[in-house]
Structures are given as structure tokens and as C-alpha cells.
Amino acid sequence: MDWQALQEGCRTCRRCALGDTRTNVVFGAGDRGATLLFVGEAPGEAEDLSGMPFVGRAGQLLNSFLDEVGIAREKVYIANILKCRPPENRDPSPTEEEACRPWLEEQIRLIDPKVIVCLGRIAAARLIKPDFRITKEHGTWFERNGRLITAVYHPAYLLRDPRKRPDLQSDLEGICAKLQQLEQG
Ligand code: URA
């Protein structure tokens, strides 16, 4: 599948019931040739209304962290485990995650990033391991399907618990260092 077929298929997707309640599919955005792919959980209200990932409060916080460590948002790709907003921002159900999985898998195949960063526990549980412990394992590197993958606190979580902000800062610094290492090696 190429990008156009993928995006069109996703835009009209009816594989789960979220297709009945969404305003827009939030396909993902950014550089399709990116080395770094961020994967969040699911669109919130602002994303559902705009069709763009991470544009609400959590997205603005993410932007400020990316600025701080010198990662240009337009040079990375940002997607989510679910492409449609769960009503009331509830957690994605396993059925929804399973139904949506092929879209992200195909995005990963096309982008072919060197590094994947899960934003929060839900993405980490899906992409790293089901029992991922975000408090203990954030910033730890894993290898999945020949790619490096790590997880950091979800920015929405930091809006609720600002004491965790330094952890996100240092994990992002570690990610920058890893990218530099990969470029040099
Ligand atoms: N939270 C997410 O996980 N993804 C978004 O796109 C917005 C908020």
C-alpha cells in the first residue's frame, strides 16, 4: 500500500464503532521520511475536531518539550495507536486497538523510522510489551522488529502531575543522544 491508498483507506475506515462517533480520522502528521516516530494513544477532542494529532493542551506541552531539546516537530512523524477519538476520552478497548493496528503498522513500514517513541503507557503496552510499567521503564530502550523503541510519560499525564516533567526532559535528551549515536555509527 502507498501513502495515498493508506490515507484514503484510513479516512473511510469502519473497522470499529468509533467510526460512528468520530468527527475526523486523525491519520498522523509530519515528515514521512522521519528517523523518529512518536506514537500516542488516541485523539482527544481538539484532535478529533481538527483531524491533526497532538494539537490540544497535551500537544502544546509536547511542542514545548520538543523545542526545549531541539527536536523540530516538522522533522518527526506523529501518529496514534487509535486513529479515532474514543468518546469521553476513555482508554482504547482491546478490540479497537486490534482493529486499528494495521493502519499504524503500515505507517511504520512506509516511514521506516530508526527510533519509535511511545507517548504513554497505552502505546508502550501495545508496541513494547503488555505489562509495560511507565513509572519504572520510561526511557529504557527495547528492540522490536529490528527497531529501537522506548516510552516516555504522556504529556497529558504531565499536565496532571508536573513533578514528572524533568523525567520527560531527560528521556527526550536521551533520545536525542541515541539519534546522534545512530547517525554517527
Ligand atoms: N493524546 C494522544 O495520545 N494523542 C493525541 O493525538 C492527542 C492527545
Backbone and ligand atoms as CSV (ligand in chain L), in Angstrom:
chain,resi,resn,atom,element,x,y,z
A,1,MET,N,N,0.851,-1.202,0.000
A,1,MET,CA,C,0.000,0.000,0.000
A,1,MET,C,C,0.885,1.251,0.000
A,2,ASP,N,N,0.522,2.270,-0.806
A,2,ASP,CA,C,1.291,3.515,-0.751
A,2,ASP,C,C,0.555,4.500,0.179
A,3,TRP,N,N,1.167,5.672,0.361
A,3,TRP,CA,C,0.602,6.639,1.314
A,3,TRP,C,C,-0.825,7.039,0.945
A,4,GLN,N,N,-1.040,7.221,-0.356
A,4,GLN,CA,C,-2.365,7.710,-0.773
A,4,GLN,C,C,-3.450,6.666,-0.468
A,5,ALA,N,N,-3.161,5.414,-0.808
A,5,ALA,CA,C,-4.129,4.336,-0.555
A,5,ALA,C,C,-4.335,4.161,0.950
A,6,LEU,N,N,-3.242,4.278,1.676
A,6,LEU,CA,C,-3.317,4.109,3.126
A,6,LEU,C,C,-4.182,5.208,3.753
A,7,GLN,N,N,-3.914,6.438,3.358
A,7,GLN,CA,C,-4.636,7.564,3.941
A,7,GLN,C,C,-6.116,7.513,3.569
A,8,GLU,N,N,-6.396,7.144,2.350
A,8,GLU,CA,C,-7.788,7.077,1.894
A,8,GLU,C,C,-8.523,5.936,2.614
A,9,GLY,N,N,-7.862,4.796,2.729
A,9,GLY,CA,C,-8.468,3.659,3.434
A,9,GLY,C,C,-8.763,4.010,4.885
A,10,CYS,N,N,-7.848,4.705,5.489
A,10,CYS,CA,C,-7.982,5.063,6.896
A,10,CYS,C,C,-9.095,6.105,7.083
A,11,ARG,N,N,-9.151,7.048,6.170
A,11,ARG,CA,C,-10.137,8.140,6.260
A,11,ARG,C,C,-11.576,7.611,6.231
A,12,THR,N,N,-11.758,6.502,5.537
A,12,THR,CA,C,-13.118,5.970,5.385
A,12,THR,C,C,-13.314,4.693,6.227
A,13,CYS,N,N,-12.401,4.465,7.174
A,13,CYS,CA,C,-12.404,3.204,7.936
A,13,CYS,C,C,-13.678,3.033,8.767
A,14,ARG,N,N,-14.172,1.804,8.761
A,14,ARG,CA,C,-15.344,1.437,9.573
A,14,ARG,C,C,-15.079,0.134,10.305
A,15,ARG,N,N,-13.811,-0.078,10.650
A,15,ARG,CA,C,-13.477,-1.368,11.260
A,15,ARG,C,C,-13.924,-1.485,12.705
A,16,CYS,N,N,-14.231,-0.341,13.341
A,16,CYS,CA,C,-14.775,-0.423,14.706
A,16,CYS,C,C,-15.828,0.665,14.878
A,17,ALA,N,N,-16.492,0.639,16.023
A,17,ALA,CA,C,-17.635,1.533,16.243
A,17,ALA,C,C,-17.224,3.000,16.400
A,18,LEU,N,N,-15.939,3.283,16.576
A,18,LEU,CA,C,-15.517,4.687,16.710
A,18,LEU,C,C,-15.761,5.450,15.410
A,19,GLY,N,N,-15.909,4.713,14.334
A,19,GLY,CA,C,-16.248,5.337,13.051
A,19,GLY,C,C,-17.607,6.035,13.091
A,20,ASP,N,N,-18.481,5.632,14.032
A,20,ASP,CA,C,-19.812,6.250,14.135
A,20,ASP,C,C,-19.785,7.552,14.921
A,21,THR,N,N,-18.792,7.705,15.801
A,21,THR,CA,C,-18.812,8.861,16.705
A,21,THR,C,C,-17.741,9.908,16.385
A,22,ARG,N,N,-16.763,9.544,15.564
A,22,ARG,CA,C,-15.677,10.495,15.272
A,22,ARG,C,C,-16.180,11.676,14.431
A,23,THR,N,N,-15.470,12.802,14.565
A,23,THR,CA,C,-15.684,13.915,13.632
A,23,THR,C,C,-14.715,13.731,12.472
A,24,ASN,N,N,-13.445,13.540,12.805
A,24,ASN,CA,C,-12.416,13.314,11.790
A,24,ASN,C,C,-11.536,12.149,12.195
A,25,VAL,N,N,-11.041,11.430,11.218
A,25,VAL,CA,C,-9.978,10.468,11.463
A,25,VAL,C,C,-8.696,11.279,11.662
A,26,VAL,N,N,-7.911,10.901,12.666
A,26,VAL,CA,C,-6.620,11.570,12.874
A,26,VAL,C,C,-5.542,10.602,12.398
A,27,PHE,N,N,-5.180,10.763,11.148
A,27,PHE,CA,C,-4.304,9.798,10.489
A,27,PHE,C,C,-2.891,9.832,11.058
A,28,GLY,N,N,-2.380,11.047,11.264
A,28,GLY,CA,C,-0.982,11.221,11.677
A,28,GLY,C,C,-0.432,12.367,10.849
A,29,ALA,N,N,0.705,12.926,11.271
A,29,ALA,CA,C,1.249,14.069,10.549
A,29,ALA,C,C,2.742,14.159,10.757
A,30,GLY,N,N,3.400,14.818,9.816
A,30,GLY,CA,C,4.828,15.051,9.961
A,30,GLY,C,C,5.594,14.598,8.740
A,31,ASP,N,N,6.877,14.367,8.966
A,31,ASP,CA,C,7.792,14.004,7.885
A,31,ASP,C,C,7.695,12.495,7.615
A,32,ARG,N,N,7.266,12.142,6.421
A,32,ARG,CA,C,7.095,10.718,6.099
A,32,ARG,C,C,8.429,9.999,5.913
A,33,GLY,N,N,9.509,10.774,5.922
A,33,GLY,CA,C,10.842,10.165,5.852
A,33,GLY,C,C,11.558,10.278,7.193
A,34,ALA,N,N,10.792,10.493,8.260
A,34,ALA,CA,C,11.410,10.776,9.566
A,34,ALA,C,C,12.207,9.593,10.112
A,35,THR,N,N,13.251,9.926,10.858
A,35,THR,CA,C,14.025,8.918,11.583
A,35,THR,C,C,13.309,8.571,12.878
A,36,LEU,N,N,12.550,9.541,13.376
A,36,LEU,CA,C,11.915,9.418,14.689
A,36,LEU,C,C,10.393,9.463,14.551
A,37,LEU,N,N,9.747,8.432,15.088
A,37,LEU,CA,C,8.282,8.357,15.068
A,37,LEU,C,C,7.763,8.370,16.502
A,38,PHE,N,N,6.872,9.313,16.802
A,38,PHE,CA,C,6.181,9.320,18.092
A,38,PHE,C,C,4.823,8.661,17.918
A,39,VAL,N,N,4.465,7.830,18.884
A,39,VAL,CA,C,3.135,7.194,18.829
A,39,VAL,C,C,2.402,7.469,20.140
A,40,GLY,N,N,1.302,8.197,20.034
A,40,GLY,CA,C,0.461,8.481,21.205
A,40,GLY,C,C,-0.638,7.446,21.336
A,41,GLU,N,N,-1.635,7.814,22.125
A,41,GLU,CA,C,-2.698,6.859,22.460
A,41,GLU,C,C,-3.859,6.947,21.471
A,42,ALA,N,N,-4.543,8.068,21.518
A,42,ALA,CA,C,-5.731,8.251,20.672
A,42,ALA,C,C,-6.044,9.740,20.623
A,43,PRO,N,N,-6.746,10.174,19.597
A,43,PRO,CA,C,-7.096,11.594,19.519
A,43,PRO,C,C,-7.987,12.018,20.693
A,44,GLY,N,N,-7.803,13.247,21.129
A,44,GLY,CA,C,-8.715,13.870,22.091
A,44,GLY,C,C,-9.675,14.767,21.313
A,45,GLU,N,N,-10.337,15.656,22.049
A,45,GLU,CA,C,-11.360,16.484,21.404
A,45,GLU,C,C,-10.781,17.402,20.335
A,46,ALA,N,N,-9.674,18.082,20.683
A,46,ALA,CA,C,-9.085,19.045,19.735
A,46,ALA,C,C,-8.612,18.332,18.468
A,47,GLU,N,N,-8.105,17.126,18.652
A,47,GLU,CA,C,-7.592,16.356,17.510
A,47,GLU,C,C,-8.753,15.853,16.651
A,48,ASP,N,N,-9.810,15.393,17.315
A,48,ASP,CA,C,-10.999,14.907,16.597
A,48,ASP,C,C,-11.600,16.038,15.745
A,49,LEU,N,N,-11.590,17.238,16.306
A,49,LEU,CA,C,-12.184,18.368,15.579
A,49,LEU,C,C,-11.306,18.842,14.430
A,50,SER,N,N,-9.980,18.758,14.624
A,50,SER,CA,C,-9.069,19.299,13.601
A,50,SER,C,C,-8.557,18.242,12.630
A,51,GLY,N,N,-8.591,16.976,13.044
A,51,GLY,CA,C,-8.020,15.905,12.216
A,51,GLY,C,C,-6.510,15.806,12.320
A,52,MET,N,N,-5.909,16.556,13.266
A,52,MET,CA,C,-4.447,16.563,13.422
A,52,MET,C,C,-4.051,16.047,14.810
A,53,PRO,N,N,-2.933,15.278,14.885
A,53,PRO,CA,C,-2.534,14.730,16.177
A,53,PRO,C,C,-1.878,15.771,17.091
A,54,PHE,N,N,-2.106,15.622,18.369
A,54,PHE,CA,C,-1.423,16.440,19.377
A,54,PHE,C,C,-1.477,17.942,19.088
A,55,VAL,N,N,-2.698,18.448,18.965
A,55,VAL,CA,C,-2.864,19.893,18.788
A,55,VAL,C,C,-3.540,20.537,20.003
A,56,GLY,N,N,-4.015,19.724,20.948
A,56,GLY,CA,C,-4.662,20.271,22.148
A,56,GLY,C,C,-3.628,20.635,23.203
A,57,ARG,N,N,-4.067,20.674,24.453
A,57,ARG,CA,C,-3.153,21.093,25.553
A,57,ARG,C,C,-1.953,20.168,25.680
A,58,ALA,N,N,-2.207,18.863,25.583
A,58,ALA,CA,C,-1.092,17.913,25.690
A,58,ALA,C,C,-0.117,18.124,24.535
A,59,GLY,N,N,-0.655,18.389,23.356
A,59,GLY,CA,C,0.176,18.620,22.178
A,59,GLY,C,C,1.026,19.875,22.333
A,60,GLN,N,N,0.426,20.912,22.937
A,60,GLN,CA,C,1.196,22.149,23.133
A,60,GLN,C,C,2.330,21.924,24.126
A,61,LEU,N,N,2.040,21.122,25.146
A,61,LEU,CA,C,3.110,20.805,26.101
A,61,LEU,C,C,4.203,19.983,25.416
A,62,LEU,N,N,3.782,19.023,24.595
A,62,LEU,CA,C,4.765,18.228,23.854
A,62,LEU,C,C,5.633,19.146,22.991
A,63,ASN,N,N,5.000,20.078,22.290
A,63,ASN,CA,C,5.762,21.021,21.453
A,63,ASN,C,C,6.816,21.765,22.260
A,64,SER,N,N,6.440,22.197,23.464
A,64,SER,CA,C,7.417,22.981,24.234
A,64,SER,C,C,8.586,22.103,24.684
A,65,PHE,N,N,8.313,20.844,24.994
A,65,PHE,CA,C,9.421,19.931,25.330
A,65,PHE,C,C,10.306,19.662,24.113
A,66,LEU,N,N,9.680,19.479,22.953
A,66,LEU,CA,C,10.472,19.218,21.744
A,66,LEU,C,C,11.358,20.426,21.434
A,67,ASP,N,N,10.789,21.629,21.571
A,67,ASP,CA,C,11.571,22.862,21.355
A,67,ASP,C,C,12.768,22.893,22.291
A,68,GLU,N,N,12.480,22.585,23.540
A,68,GLU,CA,C,13.498,22.652,24.591
A,68,GLU,C,C,14.719,21.773,24.273
A,69,VAL,N,N,14.454,20.569,23.732
A,69,VAL,CA,C,15.583,19.663,23.458
A,69,VAL,C,C,16.066,19.763,22.006
A,70,GLY,N,N,15.444,20.645,21.216
A,70,GLY,CA,C,15.916,20.871,19.853
A,70,GLY,C,C,15.429,19.834,18.841
A,71,ILE,N,N,14.263,19.238,19.093
A,71,ILE,CA,C,13.676,18.341,18.090
A,71,ILE,C,C,12.611,19.156,17.335
A,72,ALA,N,N,12.770,19.269,16.009
A,72,ALA,CA,C,11.798,20.044,15.215
A,72,ALA,C,C,10.586,19.161,14.930
A,73,ARG,N,N,9.410,19.624,15.319
A,73,ARG,CA,C,8.208,18.795,15.167
A,73,ARG,C,C,7.967,18.428,13.705
A,74,GLU,N,N,8.322,19.332,12.785
A,74,GLU,CA,C,8.074,19.015,11.364
A,74,GLU,C,C,9.065,17.992,10.804
A,75,LYS,N,N,10.105,17.676,11.573
A,75,LYS,CA,C,11.079,16.676,11.109
A,75,LYS,C,C,10.778,15.276,11.645
A,76,VAL,N,N,9.765,15.172,12.538
A,76,VAL,CA,C,9.396,13.864,13.069
A,76,VAL,C,C,8.006,13.512,12.543
A,77,TYR,N,N,7.583,12.278,12.754
A,77,TYR,CA,C,6.215,11.915,12.404
A,77,TYR,C,C,5.488,11.609,13.705
A,78,ILE,N,N,4.221,12.017,13.786
A,78,ILE,CA,C,3.442,11.756,14.999
A,78,ILE,C,C,2.141,11.046,14.623
A,79,ALA,N,N,1.930,9.899,15.244
A,79,ALA,CA,C,0.703,9.136,14.991
A,79,ALA,C,C,0.165,8.635,16.330
A,80,ASN,N,N,-0.918,7.914,16.270
A,80,ASN,CA,C,-1.521,7.364,17.482
A,80,ASN,C,C,-1.850,5.886,17.291
A,81,ILE,N,N,-2.023,5.192,18.395
A,81,ILE,CA,C,-2.480,3.792,18.354
A,81,ILE,C,C,-3.881,3.744,17.720
A,82,LEU,N,N,-4.775,4.613,18.180
A,82,LEU,CA,C,-6.106,4.717,17.567
A,82,LEU,C,C,-6.192,5.961,16.711
A,83,LYS,N,N,-6.822,5.836,15.574
A,83,LYS,CA,C,-6.971,6.981,14.661
A,83,LYS,C,C,-8.245,7.777,14.940
A,84,CYS,N,N,-9.134,7.229,15.757
A,84,CYS,CA,C,-10.393,7.930,16.058
A,84,CYS,C,C,-10.544,8.123,17.558
A,85,ARG,N,N,-11.223,9.190,17.930
A,85,ARG,CA,C,-11.364,9.530,19.351
A,85,ARG,C,C,-12.352,8.598,20.060
A,86,PRO,N,N,-11.934,7.999,21.166
A,86,PRO,CA,C,-12.905,7.274,21.977
A,86,PRO,C,C,-13.790,8.287,22.717
A,87,PRO,N,N,-15.102,8.067,22.756
A,87,PRO,CA,C,-15.987,9.022,23.442
A,87,PRO,C,C,-15.525,9.288,24.869
A,88,GLU,N,N,-15.618,10.534,25.292
A,88,GLU,CA,C,-15.217,10.976,26.645
A,88,GLU,C,C,-13.738,10.693,26.932
A,89,ASN,N,N,-12.955,10.499,25.894
A,89,ASN,CA,C,-11.511,10.213,26.051
A,89,ASN,C,C,-11.227,8.982,26.907
A,90,ARG,N,N,-12.133,8.015,26.894
A,90,ARG,CA,C,-11.849,6.791,27.659
A,90,ARG,C,C,-10.676,6.054,27.014
A,91,ASP,N,N,-10.102,5.089,27.759
A,91,ASP,CA,C,-8.997,4.301,27.215
A,91,ASP,C,C,-9.480,3.509,25.998
A,92,PRO,N,N,-8.596,3.302,25.028
A,92,PRO,CA,C,-8.958,2.449,23.890
A,92,PRO,C,C,-9.285,1.032,24.379
A,93,SER,N,N,-10.255,0.393,23.738
A,93,SER,CA,C,-10.545,-1.001,24.102
A,93,SER,C,C,-9.620,-1.915,23.291
A,94,PRO,N,N,-9.378,-3.135,23.790
A,94,PRO,CA,C,-8.540,-4.067,23.031
A,94,PRO,C,C,-9.072,-4.312,21.621
A,95,THR,N,N,-10.391,-4.364,21.469
A,95,THR,CA,C,-10.976,-4.587,20.133
A,95,THR,C,C,-10.652,-3.421,19.204
A,96,GLU,N,N,-10.766,-2.204,19.737
A,96,GLU,CA,C,-10.454,-1.028,18.912
A,96,GLU,C,C,-8.973,-1.022,18.532
A,97,GLU,N,N,-8.130,-1.334,19.513
A,97,GLU,CA,C,-6.686,-1.352,19.228
A,97,GLU,C,C,-6.361,-2.370,18.143
A,98,GLU,N,N,-6.984,-3.519,18.237
A,98,GLU,CA,C,-6.731,-4.585,17.260
A,98,GLU,C,C,-7.230,-4.163,15.874
A,99,ALA,N,N,-8.411,-3.565,15.849
A,99,ALA,CA,C,-8.993,-3.156,14.563
A,99,ALA,C,C,-8.138,-2.082,13.891
A,100,CYS,N,N,-7.542,-1.215,14.707
A,100,CYS,CA,C,-6.804,-0.067,14.170
A,100,CYS,C,C,-5.346,-0.396,13.851
A,101,ARG,N,N,-4.870,-1.482,14.389
A,101,ARG,CA,C,-3.459,-1.829,14.327
A,101,ARG,C,C,-2.849,-1.832,12.910
A,102,PRO,N,N,-3.553,-2.360,11.903
A,102,PRO,CA,C,-2.932,-2.403,10.574
A,102,PRO,C,C,-2.580,-1.024,10.011
A,103,TRP,N,N,-3.344,0.013,10.407
A,103,TRP,CA,C,-3.025,1.356,9.880
A,103,TRP,C,C,-1.659,1.806,10.382
A,104,LEU,N,N,-1.435,1.655,11.668
A,104,LEU,CA,C,-0.153,2.080,12.233
A,104,LEU,C,C,0.981,1.197,11.709
A,105,GLU,N,N,0.707,-0.094,11.612
A,105,GLU,CA,C,1.757,-0.999,11.106
A,105,GLU,C,C,2.204,-0.579,9.716
A,106,GLU,N,N,1.255,-0.199,8.905
A,106,GLU,CA,C,1.580,0.209,7.540
A,106,GLU,C,C,2.322,1.553,7.550
A,107,GLN,N,N,1.927,2.446,8.444
A,107,GLN,CA,C,2.661,3.723,8.566
A,107,GLN,C,C,4.108,3.451,8.963
A,108,ILE,N,N,4.298,2.533,9.905
A,108,ILE,CA,C,5.663,2.234,10.351
A,108,ILE,C,C,6.466,1.659,9.187
A,109,ARG,N,N,5.840,0.780,8.420
A,109,ARG,CA,C,6.542,0.168,7.281
A,109,ARG,C,C,6.958,1.247,6.265
A,110,LEU,N,N,6.050,2.176,5.989
A,110,LEU,CA,C,6.352,3.210,4.981
A,110,LEU,C,C,7.378,4.228,5.484
A,111,ILE,N,N,7.250,4.630,6.727
A,111,ILE,CA,C,8.191,5.634,7.270
A,111,ILE,C,C,9.557,4.983,7.501
A,112,ASP,N,N,9.540,3.761,7.977
A,112,ASP,CA,C,10.759,3.019,8.316
A,112,ASP,C,C,11.663,3.823,9.264
A,113,PRO,N,N,11.115,4.259,10.404
A,113,PRO,CA,C,11.908,5.078,11.339
A,113,PRO,C,C,12.987,4.251,12.024
A,114,LYS,N,N,14.042,4.918,12.438
A,114,LYS,CA,C,15.091,4.207,13.193
A,114,LYS,C,C,14.663,4.033,14.645
A,115,VAL,N,N,13.917,5.030,15.119
A,115,VAL,CA,C,13.535,5.040,16.532
A,115,VAL,C,C,12.032,5.326,16.670
A,116,ILE,N,N,11.377,4.550,17.538
A,116,ILE,CA,C,9.967,4.811,17.849
A,116,ILE,C,C,9.870,5.196,19.319
A,117,VAL,N,N,9.160,6.278,19.587
A,117,VAL,CA,C,8.956,6.714,20.970
A,117,VAL,C,C,7.464,6.644,21.295
A,118,CYS,N,N,7.127,5.803,22.243
A,118,CYS,CA,C,5.736,5.686,22.685
A,118,CYS,C,C,5.455,6.816,23.663
A,119,LEU,N,N,4.358,7.523,23.424
A,119,LEU,CA,C,3.948,8.567,24.356
A,119,LEU,C,C,2.916,7.947,25.302
A,120,GLY,N,N,3.391,7.534,26.464
A,120,GLY,CA,C,2.498,6.992,27.488
A,120,GLY,C,C,2.390,5.485,27.500
A,121,ARG,N,N,1.747,5.014,28.555
A,121,ARG,CA,C,1.655,3.585,28.843
A,121,ARG,C,C,0.860,2.809,27.801
A,122,ILE,N,N,-0.215,3.397,27.312
A,122,ILE,CA,C,-1.090,2.642,26.395
A,122,ILE,C,C,-0.323,2.272,25.119
A,123,ALA,N,N,0.402,3.237,24.573
A,123,ALA,CA,C,1.184,2.943,23.359
A,123,ALA,C,C,2.300,1.952,23.677
A,124,ALA,N,N,2.926,2.109,24.850
A,124,ALA,CA,C,4.019,1.208,25.228
A,124,ALA,C,C,3.504,-0.220,25.425
A,125,ALA,N,N,2.320,-0.343,26.018
A,125,ALA,CA,C,1.753,-1.682,26.238
A,125,ALA,C,C,1.463,-2.352,24.900
A,126,ARG,N,N,1.090,-1.567,23.929
A,126,ARG,CA,C,0.763,-2.127,22.620
A,126,ARG,C,C,2.035,-2.424,21.805
A,127,LEU,N,N,3.017,-1.526,21.875
A,127,LEU,CA,C,4.168,-1.651,20.963
A,127,LEU,C,C,5.410,-2.270,21.609
A,128,ILE,N,N,5.501,-2.222,22.942
A,128,ILE,CA,C,6.698,-2.788,23.587
A,128,ILE,C,C,6.352,-4.113,24.271
A,129,LYS,N,N,5.513,-4.056,25.293
A,129,LYS,CA,C,5.071,-5.298,25.955
A,129,LYS,C,C,3.819,-4.988,26.767
A,130,PRO,N,N,2.921,-5.966,26.876
A,130,PRO,CA,C,1.618,-5.714,27.501
A,130,PRO,C,C,1.713,-5.233,28.948
A,131,ASP,N,N,2.754,-5.686,29.679
A,131,ASP,CA,C,2.836,-5.301,31.091
A,131,ASP,C,C,3.816,-4.140,31.314
A,132,PHE,N,N,3.989,-3.302,30.319
A,132,PHE,CA,C,4.938,-2.187,30.431
A,132,PHE,C,C,4.588,-1.305,31.630
A,133,ARG,N,N,5.588,-0.985,32.449
A,133,ARG,CA,C,5.384,-0.124,33.628
A,133,ARG,C,C,6.014,1.236,33.344
A,134,ILE,N,N,5.194,2.216,33.070
A,134,ILE,CA,C,5.737,3.512,32.626
A,134,ILE,C,C,6.584,4.174,33.727
A,135,THR,N,N,6.187,4.033,34.989
A,135,THR,CA,C,6.959,4.697,36.056
A,135,THR,C,C,8.360,4.093,36.194
A,136,LYS,N,N,8.458,2.796,35.968
A,136,LYS,CA,C,9.753,2.121,36.133
A,136,LYS,C,C,10.563,2.076,34.846
A,137,GLU,N,N,9.864,1.997,33.712
A,137,GLU,CA,C,10.580,1.651,32.480
A,137,GLU,C,C,10.646,2.788,31.445
A,138,HIS,N,N,10.126,3.976,31.793
A,138,HIS,CA,C,10.242,5.081,30.832
A,138,HIS,C,C,11.721,5.340,30.541
A,139,GLY,N,N,12.017,5.647,29.321
A,139,GLY,CA,C,13.407,5.956,28.957
A,139,GLY,C,C,14.290,4.739,28.719
A,140,THR,N,N,13.753,3.535,28.953
A,140,THR,CA,C,14.531,2.304,28.725
A,140,THR,C,C,14.409,1.912,27.251
A,141,TRP,N,N,15.508,1.406,26.685
A,141,TRP,CA,C,15.481,1.028,25.266
A,141,TRP,C,C,15.162,-0.447,25.080
A,142,PHE,N,N,14.333,-0.716,24.078
A,142,PHE,CA,C,13.979,-2.085,23.693
A,142,PHE,C,C,14.210,-2.215,22.195
A,143,GLU,N,N,14.241,-3.459,21.714
A,143,GLU,CA,C,14.285,-3.647,20.277
A,143,GLU,C,C,13.065,-4.452,19.858
A,144,ARG,N,N,12.340,-3.960,18.876
A,144,ARG,CA,C,11.172,-4.672,18.366
A,144,ARG,C,C,11.225,-4.640,16.841
A,145,ASN,N,N,11.144,-5.795,16.235
A,145,ASN,CA,C,11.192,-5.889,14.763
A,145,ASN,C,C,12.391,-5.129,14.178
A,146,GLY,N,N,13.516,-5.232,14.850
A,146,GLY,CA,C,14.739,-4.609,14.348
A,146,GLY,C,C,14.805,-3.099,14.540
A,147,ARG,N,N,13.862,-2.547,15.324
A,147,ARG,CA,C,13.884,-1.100,15.563
A,147,ARG,C,C,14.048,-0.813,17.048
A,148,LEU,N,N,14.691,0.325,17.312
A,148,LEU,CA,C,14.802,0.758,18.706
A,148,LEU,C,C,13.500,1.421,19.119
A,149,ILE,N,N,13.078,1.102,20.319
A,149,ILE,CA,C,11.805,1.668,20.792
A,149,ILE,C,C,11.891,1.963,22.280
A,150,THR,N,N,11.325,3.074,22.669
A,150,THR,CA,C,11.308,3.456,24.079
A,150,THR,C,C,9.978,4.142,24.371
A,151,ALA,N,N,9.723,4.408,25.639
A,151,ALA,CA,C,8.490,5.101,26.007
A,151,ALA,C,C,8.805,6.217,26.992
A,152,VAL,N,N,8.033,7.275,26.904
A,152,VAL,CA,C,8.171,8.404,27.830
A,152,VAL,C,C,6.786,8.698,28.412
A,153,TYR,N,N,6.755,9.504,29.468
A,153,TYR,CA,C,5.454,9.893,30.025
A,153,TYR,C,C,4.627,10.617,28.966
A,154,HIS,N,N,3.330,10.344,28.985
A,154,HIS,CA,C,2.420,11.058,28.080
A,154,HIS,C,C,2.310,12.509,28.556
A,155,PRO,N,N,2.400,13.472,27.642
A,155,PRO,CA,C,2.298,14.878,28.083
A,155,PRO,C,C,0.998,15.180,28.839
A,156,ALA,N,N,-0.095,14.488,28.528
A,156,ALA,CA,C,-1.357,14.734,29.259
A,156,ALA,C,C,-1.190,14.348,30.734
A,157,TYR,N,N,-0.381,13.342,30.987
A,157,TYR,CA,C,-0.118,12.915,32.357
A,157,TYR,C,C,0.672,14.006,33.094
A,158,LEU,N,N,1.583,14.648,32.373
A,158,LEU,CA,C,2.385,15.712,32.999
A,158,LEU,C,C,1.558,16.956,33.306
A,159,LEU,N,N,0.451,17.107,32.571
A,159,LEU,CA,C,-0.444,18.225,32.899
A,159,LEU,C,C,-1.081,17.976,34.269
A,160,ARG,N,N,-1.286,16.689,34.587
A,160,ARG,CA,C,-1.883,16.343,35.887
A,160,ARG,C,C,-0.820,16.235,36.977
A,161,ASP,N,N,0.391,15.833,36.608
A,161,ASP,CA,C,1.452,15.655,37.604
A,161,ASP,C,C,2.757,16.308,37.121
A,162,PRO,N,N,2.859,17.629,37.313
A,162,PRO,CA,C,4.025,18.366,36.798
A,162,PRO,C,C,5.353,17.902,37.396
A,163,ARG,N,N,5.307,17.165,38.529
A,163,ARG,CA,C,6.575,16.701,39.127
A,163,ARG,C,C,7.319,15.739,38.217
A,164,LYS,N,N,6.609,15.179,37.233
A,164,LYS,CA,C,7.247,14.217,36.326
A,164,LYS,C,C,7.893,14.902,35.104
A,165,ARG,N,N,7.774,16.233,35.045
A,165,ARG,CA,C,8.298,16.928,33.852
A,165,ARG,C,C,9.796,16.720,33.633
A,166,PRO,N,N,10.606,16.768,34.708
A,166,PRO,CA,C,12.048,16.545,34.494
A,166,PRO,C,C,12.345,15.168,33.885
A,167,ASP,N,N,11.497,14.177,34.193
A,167,ASP,CA,C,11.706,12.841,33.609
A,167,ASP,C,C,11.522,12.882,32.090
A,168,LEU,N,N,10.509,13.596,31.640
A,168,LEU,CA,C,10.297,13.673,30.192
A,168,LEU,C,C,11.462,14.410,29.539
A,169,GLN,N,N,11.887,15.496,30.201
A,169,GLN,CA,C,13.024,16.254,29.676
A,169,GLN,C,C,14.259,15.351,29.529
A,170,SER,N,N,14.581,14.596,30.572
A,170,SER,CA,C,15.811,13.793,30.477
A,170,SER,C,C,15.642,12.617,29.522
A,171,ASP,N,N,14.433,12.042,29.441
A,171,ASP,CA,C,14.221,10.960,28.461
A,171,ASP,C,C,14.375,11.488,27.037
A,172,LEU,N,N,13.856,12.692,26.786
A,172,LEU,CA,C,13.987,13.253,25.429
A,172,LEU,C,C,15.451,13.562,25.112
A,173,GLU,N,N,16.193,14.000,26.118
A,173,GLU,CA,C,17.632,14.227,25.902
A,173,GLU,C,C,18.326,12.917,25.547
A,174,GLY,N,N,17.934,11.845,26.239
A,174,GLY,CA,C,18.486,10.514,25.945
A,174,GLY,C,C,18.145,10.077,24.523
A,175,ILE,N,N,16.954,10.420,24.075
A,175,ILE,CA,C,16.534,10.065,22.715
A,175,ILE,C,C,17.364,10.844,21.675
A,176,CYS,N,N,17.602,12.127,21.969
A,176,CYS,CA,C,18.449,12.929,21.069
A,176,CYS,C,C,19.848,12.324,20.985
A,177,ALA,N,N,20.378,11.923,22.134
A,177,ALA,CA,C,21.725,11.333,22.164
A,177,ALA,C,C,21.744,10.045,21.359
A,178,LYS,N,N,20.707,9.236,21.503
A,178,LYS,CA,C,20.630,7.973,20.767
A,178,LYS,C,C,20.578,8.243,19.257
A,179,LEU,N,N,19.827,9.263,18.847
A,179,LEU,CA,C,19.728,9.585,17.415
A,179,LEU,C,C,21.086,10.015,16.871
A,180,GLN,N,N,21.801,10.811,17.669
A,180,GLN,CA,C,23.136,11.259,17.243
A,180,GLN,C,C,24.074,10.094,17.092
A,181,GLN,N,N,23.994,9.200,18.068
A,181,GLN,CA,C,24.816,7.979,18.039
A,181,GLN,C,C,24.514,7.166,16.781
A,182,LEU,N,N,23.231,7.046,16.440
A,182,LEU,CA,C,22.840,6.256,15.258
A,182,LEU,C,C,23.354,6.918,13.974
A,183,GLU,N,N,23.299,8.269,13.955
A,183,GLU,CA,C,23.771,8.995,12.763
A,183,GLU,C,C,25.272,8.819,12.569
A,184,GLN,N,N,25.983,8.821,13.701
A,184,GLN,CA,C,27.448,8.697,13.597
A,184,GLN,C,C,27.903,7.277,13.283
A,185,GLY,N,N,27.098,6.308,13.823
A,185,GLY,CA,C,27.500,4.919,13.675
A,185,GLY,C,C,27.158,4.421,12.289
L,1,URA,N1,N,-3.309,12.417,23.208
L,1,URA,C1,C,-2.877,11.435,22.387
L,1,URA,O1,O,-2.487,10.356,22.833
L,1,URA,N2,N,-2.887,11.671,21.079
L,1,URA,C2,C,-3.267,12.826,20.548
L,1,URA,O2,O,-3.212,12.959,19.323
L,1,URA,C3,C,-3.704,13.843,21.423
L,1,URA,C4,C,-3.715,13.617,22.745
